[in-house]
Amino acid sequence: MPSQDGSAPLAIETRGLGKRYGDVLAVDDLDLAIDAGVVYGFLGPNGSGKTTTMRMLTTLTRPTSGEAFVAGTPITDRDGVIDHLGYLPESPPVFEELTARENLHYVASLHDIPRAEASERIESYLERFDLVDAADRRVEGYSKGMRQKLGLVQAVLHEPEVIFLDEPTSGLDPRAARTVKDLVAELSEHDVTIFLSTHILSVVEELADLVGVLHEGALVAEGTPAELTRRAERDESTSLERAFLDLTEDHDDEPIDREEVPT
C-alpha cells in the first residue's frame, strides 16, 4: 500500500509497532520508514528488542499493537509478504541431514524458481562463498561459518526486495566476511533493501546508509553513522561506538565488537 503521503511504497514501514510478552514490553511504539536500496543498521544491546522486531517484520511473530509493511504489503498478509523478503536469523535454518546443494534446491522450490535457473544461481553462490567442495556433504558436518554462508545464500537465492540479516558475519573468517559485505553493497546498488542487525560496529560504519538505535524496546536515535557519531563529540575519540554507548549508557557492560574475530 502507498505510504502515508501518497508516494511509492517504502521498503519497510512500521507505525506504532509493538510487542508485549505478558508484563514485558519488548518493542514499544516503533516507527520506521526505510526506502528501497537503503542499508539500515539496526543496533541495540542484548535484550533491546532487535530480534523481536525482525521476527515481526518477517511474519514469524505477531505484533500486539501497531502495523507494519514490507515492500508495501502488510505483514498480516504472510503469503503476500513472504516472496518479497529474505531472512538470515542468527542461527541459520538448515536441514542437517541434507547437503548444501539439496538445502538450496529445496529453498528454490519453495519460491517456484525453475530448476535450471535455480541450479545456475546455486552454483554461482556456492562458488562465491567457497562452498563448492563441500556442496555435496551433509550439513551436519559443517562448521558454524559454513552454516552461516549457506544460510545467507538461502536468504538471497530468490532475489527478494528486502533482506533481513541478523549477525550475518558471525563465525566467518575475514575473507568470508569480506564476501558478505561486498554482497550487501552490491545488492543495495540494485535497490535491494538490507535490514542489518549486528554487534560488529565496523560493519555498520562501512555499509549502513542509515542507523537506528533500539534501547529497551524504543527507538532512541536514528541517522547516518556520521550524524550519530557527531552526537558523541564531547571527547576526541569520536566514533559510532562512543555514540552507541552514550545512547544506551545504562547498558555499558554490553560487548561491542569493533572488528570481526574468526572462530
C-alpha positions in Angstrom: 0.0 0.0 0.0 1.2 3.6 -0.5 3.0 5.4 2.2 1.0 8.0 4.2 2.0 10.9 1.9 0.7 9.0 -1.2 4.1 8.3 -2.7 5.5 4.9 -3.7 5.6 2.3 -1.0 8.5 2.3 1.4 10.6 -0.9 1.5 10.0 -1.2 5.2 7.4 0.8 7.2 6.2 0.5 10.8 3.6 2.6 12.6 3.4 2.3 16.3 4.6 -1.3 16.1 4.7 -3.0 19.5 5.1 -6.4 21.1 4.3 -7.4 24.6 5.0 -10.7 26.4 2.9 -10.6 29.5 4.1 -7.8 31.6 7.3 -7.3 29.5 7.2 -4.7 26.7 9.7 -6.0 24.2 9.1 -3.4 21.4 7.4 -0.1 22.1 5.6 2.1 19.6 8.2 1.7 16.8 8.0 3.9 13.8 10.3 3.2 10.8 10.3 4.5 7.2 13.0 2.9 5.1 13.4 3.5 1.4 14.3 0.9 -1.3 18.0 0.3 -1.7 18.9 1.5 1.9 21.2 -0.5 4.1 19.7 0.1 7.5 21.9 -0.7 10.5 19.8 -1.8 13.5 21.8 -1.5 16.7 21.0 -2.1 20.4 22.2 -4.0 23.4 21.2 -7.6 24.0 17.5 -7.7 25.1 16.7 -4.4 23.5 14.1 -5.9 21.1 16.0 -6.2 17.9 15.3 -9.8 17.2 11.7 -9.4 18.2 11.4 -6.6 15.7 12.9 -8.6 12.9 10.7 -11.6 13.7 7.6 -9.3 13.5 8.7 -7.8 10.2 9.4 -11.3 8.8 5.9 -12.5 9.9 7.3 -15.0 12.4 5.9 -13.2 15.4 2.6 -11.3 15.6 2.7 -7.8 16.9 0.4 -6.8 19.8 0.0 -3.3 18.6 0.6 -1.1 15.5 1.1 -2.1 11.9 4.0 -2.8 9.5 4.5 -3.2 5.8 7.3 -4.8 3.8 7.5 -3.8 0.1 4.1 -2.2 0.5 2.4 -5.4 1.8 1.1 -5.6 5.4 2.8 -8.2 7.5 -0.6 -9.6 8.4 -0.7 -10.9 4.8 2.0 -13.6 5.3 1.6 -15.1 1.9 1.8 -11.7 0.2 4.9 -10.7 2.1 7.0 -13.9 2.0 8.3 -13.7 -1.5 9.4 -10.1 -1.1 11.7 -10.8 1.8 14.7 -12.9 2.7 15.8 -13.6 6.3 19.0 -14.8 7.9 18.4 -15.3 11.6 21.3 -15.6 14.0 21.0 -19.4 13.8 20.6 -20.3 10.1 17.6 -22.6 9.4 19.2 -25.6 7.6 18.3 -29.2 7.3 21.4 -31.0 8.7 20.5 -34.4 7.0 20.7 -32.7 3.6 23.6 -31.5 1.7 24.1 -27.8 1.0 23.1 -28.2 -2.6 19.9 -30.1 -1.5 19.1 -27.4 1.0 19.3 -24.7 -1.7 17.3 -26.6 -4.2 14.6 -27.1 -1.6 14.5 -23.4 -0.8 14.4 -22.7 -4.6 11.4 -25.0 -5.0 9.5 -23.2 -2.2 9.9 -20.0 -4.2 8.9 -21.7 -7.5 12.3 -20.9 -9.2 12.6 -23.1 -12.3 15.1 -25.9 -11.8 17.6 -24.7 -14.5 17.6 -21.2 -13.2 17.9 -22.4 -9.6 20.9 -24.5 -10.5 22.6 -21.6 -12.2 22.1 -19.3 -9.2 23.1 -22.0 -6.7 26.4 -22.8 -8.5 27.2 -19.1 -8.7 26.7 -18.6 -4.9 28.5 -21.8 -4.0 31.5 -20.6 -5.9 31.3 -17.1 -4.5 31.2 -18.3 -0.9 33.8 -21.1 -1.4 31.3 -23.9 -0.7 31.7 -25.9 -4.0 33.9 -28.6 -2.5 31.5 -29.1 0.4 28.3 -28.7 -1.5 27.5 -32.4 -1.6 28.4 -33.1 2.0 25.7 -33.3 4.7 25.3 -30.0 6.6 25.6 -31.8 9.9 29.4 -31.8 9.4 29.6 -28.1 8.6 31.3 -25.5 10.8 29.5 -22.5 12.2 31.0 -20.3 9.4 29.9 -22.7 6.7 26.4 -22.9 8.0 26.3 -19.1 8.2 27.3 -18.8 4.5 24.7 -21.4 3.5 22.1 -19.6 5.5 22.9 -16.3 3.7 22.7 -17.9 0.3 19.3 -19.3 1.3 18.2 -15.8 2.2 19.1 -14.2 -1.1 18.6 -17.0 -3.5 15.1 -16.0 -4.6 16.2 -12.4 -5.2 13.9 -10.7 -2.6 13.4 -7.0 -2.5 14.0 -6.7 1.2 16.6 -8.8 3.2 16.8 -9.1 7.0 20.2 -10.1 8.3 20.9 -10.9 11.9 24.6 -11.0 12.7 25.5 -12.1 9.1 29.3 -12.1 9.7 29.1 -14.2 12.9 31.6 -17.1 12.8 33.1 -16.0 9.5 36.8 -15.6 8.8 37.9 -12.2 7.4 37.8 -13.4 3.7 34.3 -14.7 4.0 33.2 -11.6 6.0 34.5 -9.5 3.2 32.5 -11.5 0.7 29.3 -10.9 2.7 30.0 -7.2 2.9 30.6 -7.0 -0.8 27.4 -8.8 -1.5 25.4 -6.4 0.8 26.9 -3.4 -1.0 26.1 -5.0 -4.4 22.5 -5.8 -3.6 22.0 -2.3 -2.3 23.2 -0.8 -5.6 20.4 -2.8 -7.2 17.7 -1.2 -5.0 17.5 -4.2 -2.6 16.9 -3.0 1.0 19.1 -4.6 3.7 17.9 -4.5 7.3 21.1 -5.3 9.2 21.4 -6.2 12.9 24.9 -6.7 14.2 27.1 -6.0 17.2 30.1 -5.5 14.9 30.1 -1.8 14.6 32.8 -1.7 11.9 30.3 -3.5 9.6 27.7 -0.8 10.2 30.1 2.0 9.8 31.2 0.6 6.4 27.9 -0.4 5.0 24.9 1.4 6.6 23.3 4.4 4.9 21.0 4.9 8.0 21.3 3.6 11.6 18.6 3.1 14.2 19.4 2.5 17.8 16.9 0.5 19.9 17.0 0.7 23.7 14.6 -1.1 26.0 12.3 -1.6 23.0 12.2 2.0 21.9 14.0 3.7 19.0 16.2 6.3 20.8 18.1 7.6 17.8 18.2 7.4 14.0 20.5 8.9 11.5 23.6 8.3 9.3 26.6 6.8 11.0 28.3 10.3 10.8 25.3 12.0 12.3 25.2 9.6 15.3 29.0 10.0 15.7 28.6 13.8 15.9 26.4 13.3 18.9 29.4 11.9 20.8 31.8 14.8 20.1 32.4 15.6 23.7 35.8 14.0 23.5 38.5 13.4 20.9 37.8 9.6 20.5 34.6 10.1 18.5 33.2 7.0 16.9 29.9 5.1 16.3 30.9 3.0 19.3 31.0 6.1 21.5 27.6 7.2 20.2 26.2 3.8 20.8 27.4 3.7 24.4 26.1 7.2 25.0 22.7 6.3 23.7 22.5 3.1 25.7 24.5 4.2 28.7 22.8 2.0 31.3 23.9 -1.0 29.2 27.6 -0.1 29.0 28.6 -3.6 30.1 27.4 -5.0 26.8 30.2 -6.3 24.5 30.8 -4.1 21.4 32.8 -5.7 18.7 34.8 -3.3 16.5 36.2 -6.0 14.2 35.3 -9.5 13.1 37.1 -12.2 15.0 37.2 -15.5 13.2 36.1 -18.6 15.1 
